[in-house]
Amino acid sequence: MLTTFKWLGTILQLAGSAMVALHLVWSGWGFPVMLAGAIVWGAIAIAARDWALAALQIVFSILNVIGIWRWLL
């Protein structure tokens, strides 16, 4: 089950990154997709007690929220 969540987090983050990189009209949706992936990876990191990965995902989530705010404004 954990492997499934790892792949889900990876796919979400790759898809979100690709959406932002394409810089199309709907590219702003890449930020929420990446945020979802970061939340999945953060949960995995906490479950595994991998605090370095958890810290990375928390910072990444904050940066994604900033990106979402910029897109909405």
N, C-alpha and C positions, 0 to 999 in steps of 0.2 A: 504494500500500500504506500509506503514512504517513497518508493521508486516512482510510482505514478504521480505523486505530488511534485517530486523533483522535476519530472518531465513537464508537468503542467506549468510550473514556475519558469522553466527554461523557455518553453514555447511562448508563453505570454510576454516575457521580456524581449525575446528575439522579435516577435511580431510587433510589439510596441516600438522598439528601436527602428525597425524597418519602416513603420508608418511615419515616424517623425523624420527619418532620413529622406524619405521620398518628397517631402515638403509640398504636398498637394493640399487641396482644400480641406480634406478630412484628416490631415496629418495630426491635428490637435488631439484626436482620439487616441493617438499613440501614448500620450501621457497617462490616461487612466488605465490603459492596458498594461503599461509598464508598472504602474502602481500596484495593480492586482498581482502581477508576478513578484514584485518585491514583498508584498504581504505574504504570499505563499512561501517564498524563500525565508522570510523572517520567522514564520511559524515553524518551518523545518529546522532552522538554526536553533530556535529556543528549545524545541523538542530534543534536539541532539546535544544541547548545552554547548553549542559552538558560538561563544560570545563574540568572537571577532567577526564572524559572518552575520550574526544578529545586528551588531553595531553598523556594519556596512549597509545592511538592508534598511535600517532605521534612517540613516543619512540619505540613502537613495530614495526612500519614500518621501522624506521631507523635500528633497529636490524635485521630485515628481509633482508634489502638491503645488510647489511654486510654479512649475511649468503649466499645470492645469489652470492656476489663477491667471497667469499671463495670457493663456489662450482664451479664457472667458472674458477678459477685459478688453 
